[in-house]
Amino acid sequence: MKKHSALSNEIWLLKLLVKYEKWYPLLLAALIAAKLLLPLVSTLLPAAAVAALTGGGGMGQYLAVIVGLMVLYAGGTFLRDWLENRNLILRDNFRMEVCVAMVMEKAMTMDYGKLESAEEQKRLATAKNQAGNPMSGGVNELLYAVEPWLRSLLGILIYGTAAVMLDWRILLVLAGMTVANYAAASLVRRYEQGSLESQKQNYREQDYLNSQADKPANGKDVRLYRMEDWFLTSLRAVYRRRWTWRNRLFRRKAVGSVSDTLFLALRDILAYTVLISAFLAGQVDAAGFTFSLGVLSTLTAWLNEFIHINDNLLYYNIAFNTLRNFLDEDDAPPNGEDAKADDLRRPPRVELRDVTFTYPDAKAPTIDRLSLTLEPGEKIALVGLNGAGKTTLVKLLSGLYRPDSGEILIDGVPAEQFSQEEYFQLVGTVFQDVSLLPFTIGENLAGRENYDRSRVWESIGKAGLRETVENLPKGLDTHLTQQMEKDGVELSGGQRQRLSFARALYKDAPLLILDEPTAALDPLAEADLYYKYAQETADKTSVFISHRLGSTQFCDRVVYMDGGRITEMGSHRELLARGGAYARLFEVQSSWYKDEKEAEAHEEN
């Protein structure tokens, strides 16, 4: 992981913030000025009071000075609080609208194969925390540090000049305190750096458990199997590990606090000695004595704040690097060349030549030197036992994965010559796990807010879902789920799959890929959907996965996979006649229906 300095990360963030809000520098300067003014007025108040009491002035003079300073202080306080509030709102809005959005955009556009890896999921979880969670430091802490860091640095320069005029040895004591504090902070940063990987894993587990706890889809299993104790115990274990880590961190930070206490005591002894000696020698009056003490006290406050902010900045910068590296990493799919989807014939010919694919850290390839040709308009069924490589092959065909070796050609054009955007125009998909968002039915089907309503209705009708949607109160404008709208509806599993099929029809891509498209349907509904599928996809080259082998009769060819390779291929009847693995699997499935019919007949008798 590249280690950006804290200054580099601050500049990177501030450029984004100024681009988001051009008035930020003016807001920052005004806030710093207000916060520098207030301690000065606070220091002048007691000195002015002493000067008025000892200078022989009247009550009117005393009240005029004190009231004037108090009005100035009150006005400065109001201005400071208003500016602070504006700065806080700006930081929060920027964090959510820009930084969190950048992480989400990155996650949705990066190479899908990389996104699926466990390592990338850990990095994503950490980046999300750094961008969106104000309690984890990250963006929130680095942006917060800008104002106090600049302000305290200016305060040190201003009040340090005054302290040198008083006694230069005081600065030596404060310099020693700074060095000791920096050394203690280095211990903290080394511990943080060494535990970074374990914290990434902790963030991932925490995010996952938090996101799963309140999902309605999980609620049934949690209640029926009484999983709540196990779930909460797992979540508490994550928090306990985090708490243990933080305790160890705080113990290391305590070293710096002890050194600060010792050096502050030394500073006070030296300062009081110098000032009392000067007062007794008549070199400074009571007002000057009071003002000088205020200057030293304020200087120490500025120095302490600068050290604290600087330590925090260096500390939080370690984890912040995971966010910046995640965003900066070039992990987008290859750009491809100049191949265009519109230049291909419809339907296309698809060819896989000696394709091999291995998952990261896997010992053996999931797809092993596989070759297959799909003729234009042909319907291919991929079958085989779990783990045979069917879904992986589908992801390769759909462009979500890229082969380790071999190539995939669309009408003779290698897939890598298409940009991802162009290649995805070629592919329509229906997956078993249907991904629907809590927006309207029309928006979910079209994949965008503005869409062709007549085409959407046409696609819904072809998928056999028109009557269902027409009977809903708002039709296409009905929201799915009640996560965002209280009048949202929940579709059944079968209805969700039909809607997913309608989405593929709306896209009208020439290559259609279906992964268990009828898993949630009963046999009659399945037969109806396959009938519609056969009708509506005559102009498409189609591939689908199914565990129900009777459905393969709708296809031109059946491809049986085992161990990432094709072991049998032919029509449904041809493979049954051969008596191989496909025939044995079909016989097993057929026996379930035979046994069920025999049982029903026995009950009737």
PyMOL commands that set and color helices and strands:
alter all, ss='L'
color gray80, all
select helices_A, chain A and resi 6-20+24-54+59-109+112-115+118-132+134-136+138-166+168-194+196-213+216-224+228-280+286-328+341-343+390-397+415-417+420-425+441-446+453-462+466-470+475-477+493-507+523-536+549-554+572-578+581-604
alter helices_A, ss='H'
color red, helices_A
select strands_A, chain A and resi 350-357+367-374+379-383+405-410+413-414+427-430+511-515+541-545+557-562+565-570
alter strands_A, ss='S'
color yellow, strands_A
deselect
rebuild
show_as cartoon
